[in-house]
Amino acid sequence: MKFSRISEAEFGFLFFLLQKEINTFSEEKYRELLSEANKLSPHTKDDSYFALALKLNAPIWSDEKEFKQQDEIKIFSTNEISKELFGL
């Protein structure tokens, strides 16, 4: 809310809409890839994101520069996403 300058009510509404579009996955779906993800992920706390990206063969959207220090998973920054989607 702080960065987007929206009210709590607006955030609640947007979060409600996003929940309809976001798929969630239990750890059992990607658990077997956690050790491989740990080798790629710069922080242990991010291992699940890397494991799920490996499982789904999907990129990660993150502005954390350390994520790009590996070449197994494509990492898109917000700027790259904007350019890709909107030509900005």
BAPASE-451544 format. One record per residue: residue in three letters; residue number from 1; x, y negated, z of N, C-alpha, C, O, CB in turn. Coordinates in pm, whole numbers. Glycine has a CB too. Layout:
% BAPASE-451544
code:pos:n.X:n.Y:n.Z:ca.X:ca.Y:ca.Z:c.X:c.Y:c.Z:o.X:o.Y:o.Z:cb.X:cb.Y:cb.Z
ALA:NUM:X:Y:Z:X:Y:Z:X:Y:Z:X:Y:Z:X:Y:Z
...
END
This chain:
% BAPASE-451544
code:pos:n.X:n.Y:n.Z:ca.X:ca.Y:ca.Z:c.X:c.Y:c.Z:o.X:o.Y:o.Z:cb.X:cb.Y:cb.Z
MET:1:83:118:0:0:0:0:88:-124:0:56:-224:-65:-95:0:121
LYS:2:197:-118:73:288:-232:83:344:-270:-54:343:-388:-92:403:-201:180
PHE:3:392:-171:-128:456:-200:-256:356:-233:-367:387:-311:-457:541:-84:-298
SER:4:240:-175:-361:141:-200:-466:48:-315:-432:-28:-361:-517:60:-76:-491
ARG:5:55:-361:-308:-27:-473:-262:-176:-446:-278:-253:-531:-322:9:-600:-338
ILE:6:-215:-324:-240:-356:-290:-242:-405:-269:-99:-326:-244:-8:-382:-162:-329
SER:7:-534:-282:-81:-592:-267:52:-600:-119:90:-582:-31:7:-733:-331:57
GLU:8:-626:-95:217:-640:42:265:-759:110:196:-752:229:164:-659:44:418
ALA:9:-866:36:174:-984:92:107:-950:130:-38:-988:237:-85:-1101:-9:109
GLU:10:-877:43:-107:-837:72:-245:-747:195:-249:-762:282:-335:-765:-49:-308
PHE:11:-653:202:-154:-564:317:-147:-644:445:-125:-621:546:-191:-461:299:-36
GLY:12:-737:441:-33:-820:557:-4:-895:604:-127:-903:724:-153:-917:527:107
PHE:13:-951:511:-201:-1025:545:-322:-931:606:-428:-964:708:-488:-1096:421:-378
LEU:14:-817:543:-450:-722:595:-549:-668:732:-509:-651:820:-593:-605:497:-566
PHE:15:-642:750:-380:-595:879:-332:-702:986:-355:-670:1098:-395:-558:870:-181
PHE:16:-826:952:-330:-937:1044:-355:-939:1085:-503:-954:1204:-534:-1072:979:-315
LEU:17:-925:990:-593:-925:1020:-736:-806:1107:-775:-820:1201:-853:-923:891:-817
LEU:18:-690:1076:-720:-570:1153:-752:-580:1298:-705:-532:1389:-772:-447:1087:-690
GLN:19:-642:1319:-591:-656:1455:-539:-731:1545:-636:-708:1666:-637:-728:1453:-405
LYS:20:-817:1489:-716:-891:1567:-815:-802:1608:-932:-832:1704:-1003:-1010:1488:-866
GLU:21:-692:1536:-953:-605:1560:-1068:-476:1633:-1032:-406:1682:-1120:-571:1430:-1133
ILE:22:-444:1641:-904:-317:1699:-860:-338:1844:-818:-429:1876:-742:-258:1617:-743
ASN:23:-253:1930:-870:-255:2070:-830:-155:2089:-716:-45:2034:-719:-221:2164:-950
THR:24:-194:2167:-619:-101:2200:-511:-63:2347:-522:-139:2429:-574:-164:2169:-371
PHE:25:55:2379:-471:107:2515:-478:159:2555:-341:228:2478:-275:219:2527:-585
SER:26:124:2676:-299:177:2726:-172:321:2770:-196:361:2803:-307:89:2843:-116
GLU:27:398:2770:-87:539:2806:-97:559:2946:-155:660:2972:-219:605:2797:38
GLU:28:465:3035:-133:482:3171:-184:491:3175:-336:542:3272:-392:367:3259:-138
LYS:29:441:3072:-404:448:3066:-551:591:3044:-601:623:3083:-713:357:2954:-603
TYR:30:676:2980:-519:811:2946:-565:920:2988:-465:1037:2954:-484:820:2797:-590
ARG:31:883:3060:-362:978:3098:-255:1104:3165:-310:1214:3140:-262:910:3191:-155
GLU:32:1086:3252:-410:1202:3326:-464:1305:3235:-531:1417:3278:-558:1154:3430:-563
LEU:33:1268:3111:-558:1361:3018:-624:1423:2917:-527:1500:2830:-569:1288:2944:-734
LEU:34:1390:2926:-400:1441:2828:-303:1593:2831:-290:1655:2726:-275:1379:2853:-167
SER:35:1654:2948:-296:1799:2952:-282:1868:2891:-404:1969:2823:-390:1848:3096:-260
GLU:36:1815:2916:-523:1869:2852:-644:1845:2700:-638:1932:2622:-676:1804:2913:-772
ALA:37:1728:2662:-592:1695:2519:-581:1789:2449:-484:1826:2334:-505:1549:2500:-537
ASN:38:1826:2518:-377:1916:2460:-278:2051:2423:-338:2115:2329:-293:1935:2555:-162
LYS:39:2094:2497:-439:2221:2467:-506:2210:2343:-595:2309:2274:-620:2265:2587:-591
LEU:40:2089:2315:-641:2067:2201:-731:2028:2074:-656:2067:1963:-694:1959:2234:-832
SER:41:1953:2090:-550:1896:1979:-475:2003:1909:-390:2082:1976:-323:1781:2028:-386
PRO:42:2006:1776:-393:2106:1706:-312:2075:1707:-163:2164:1686:-80:2117:1562:-359
HIS:43:1951:1732:-128:1907:1733:12:1820:1856:36:1735:1889:-47:1830:1603:48
THR:44:1840:1923:146:1760:2040:180:1611:2009:180:1530:2093:141:1801:2094:317
LYS:45:1575:1889:223:1434:1852:229:1368:1851:92:1245:1854:83:1419:1716:294
ASP:46:1447:1846:-14:1393:1841:-150:1396:1976:-222:1357:1985:-338:1470:1740:-231
ASP:47:1442:2080:-153:1451:2212:-216:1319:2259:-275:1317:2318:-384:1500:2314:-116
SER:48:1210:2235:-207:1078:2281:-256:1044:2217:-390:988:2283:-478:969:2249:-154
TYR:49:1077:2089:-406:1048:2021:-533:1128:2084:-646:1076:2107:-756:1080:1869:-523
PHE:50:1254:2112:-619:1339:2172:-721:1295:2316:-752:1296:2357:-868:1486:2170:-675
ALA:51:1257:2391:-649:1211:2528:-671:1083:2531:-755:1069:2613:-845:1188:2599:-536
LEU:52:992:2442:-725:868:2437:-802:894:2392:-945:832:2444:-1038:767:2343:-735
ALA:53:984:2298:-963:1020:2255:-1099:1080:2372:-1177:1051:2389:-1296:1120:2137:-1094
LEU:54:1163:2452:-1111:1218:2571:-1177:1107:2669:-1213:1104:2721:-1325:1322:2639:-1088
LYS:55:1018:2694:-1120:908:2789:-1140:818:2747:-1257:779:2831:-1339:825:2801:-1013
LEU:56:787:2618:-1264:695:2568:-1366:766:2523:-1493:701:2483:-1591:614:2455:-1311
ASN:57:900:2528:-1491:978:2474:-1602:932:2331:-1632:900:2296:-1746:965:2564:-1729
ALA:58:929:2251:-1525:876:2115:-1533:980:2014:-1485:1067:2048:-1404:747:2102:-1449
PRO:59:972:1892:-1534:1064:1788:-1486:1018:1735:-1350:909:1766:-1302:1072:1672:-1588
ILE:60:1103:1653:-1291:1073:1585:-1165:1075:1436:-1191:1163:1386:-1262:1174:1625:-1051
TRP:61:979:1366:-1134:976:1219:-1142:1031:1166:-1010:968:1182:-906:830:1165:-1170
SER:62:1147:1103:-1016:1209:1049:-896:1309:941:-934:1376:949:-1037:1279:1162:-815
ASP:63:1318:840:-850:1418:735:-870:1545:761:-788:1634:677:-782:1360:599:-832
GLU:64:1552:878:-727:1672:912:-649:1783:952:-744:1776:1055:-812:1642:1027:-547
LYS:65:1887:870:-749:1996:890:-844:2068:1024:-825:2116:1083:-921:2096:777:-832
GLU:66:2074:1071:-701:2143:1198:-673:2075:1316:-742:2139:1418:-768:2149:1223:-521
PHE:67:1946:1305:-771:1875:1415:-837:1933:1443:-975:1926:1556:-1023:1726:1382:-849
LYS:68:1991:1342:-1037:2043:1357:-1173:2184:1415:-1176:2244:1426:-1283:2042:1223:-1244
GLN:69:2238:1452:-1061:2373:1508:-1056:2375:1656:-1092:2478:1722:-1076:2432:1488:-916
GLN:70:2266:1708:-1139:2258:1846:-1188:2196:1841:-1327:2133:1741:-1364:2173:1938:-1090
ASP:71:2213:1945:-1403:2160:1942:-1540:2063:2056:-1570:2034:2084:-1687:2275:1946:-1638
GLU:72:2013:2122:-1468:1919:2232:-1483:1776:2183:-1501:1698:2239:-1578:1926:2325:-1364
ILE:73:1742:2077:-1428:1606:2025:-1427:1610:1881:-1476:1691:1801:-1430:1542:2034:-1284
LYS:74:1522:1848:-1569:1513:1711:-1619:1453:1624:-1510:1350:1657:-1452:1428:1704:-1750
ILE:75:1519:1511:-1484:1472:1415:-1386:1438:1287:-1459:1522:1231:-1530:1578:1391:-1273
PHE:76:1315:1240:-1442:1273:1114:-1502:1262:1008:-1394:1203:1032:-1288:1137:1129:-1576
SER:77:1320:891:-1419:1302:777:-1329:1172:707:-1367:1115:733:-1473:1424:678:-1337
THR:78:1126:619:-1282:1005:542:-1312:1024:462:-1440:934:454:-1523:969:448:-1195
ASN:79:1142:405:-1456:1172:328:-1577:1164:416:-1702:1109:375:-1804:1313:264:-1565
GLU:80:1218:537:-1694:1213:629:-1809:1070:672:-1839:1033:685:-1956:1301:752:-1783
ILE:81:991:695:-1736:851:731:-1756:777:616:-1824:700:639:-1918:783:766:-1620
SER:82:800:494:-1779:736:377:-1838:772:364:-1985:685:336:-2068:776:249:-1763
LYS:83:899:384:-2018:941:376:-2157:876:486:-2240:829:462:-2352:1093:385:-2166
GLU:84:875:606:-2185:818:721:-2257:668:705:-2282:620:732:-2392:843:850:-2177
LEU:85:595:661:-2180:449:654:-2191:398:524:-2255:302:524:-2331:389:669:-2056
PHE:86:466:414:-2221:411:285:-2259:505:204:-2348:470:92:-2388:379:206:-2136
GLY:87:621:257:-2380:716:183:-2463:768:57:-2396:810:-37:-2463:652:147:-2596
LEU:88:766:54:-2264:812:-65:-2188:961:-63:-2168:1016:-155:-2107:744:-72:-2053
END
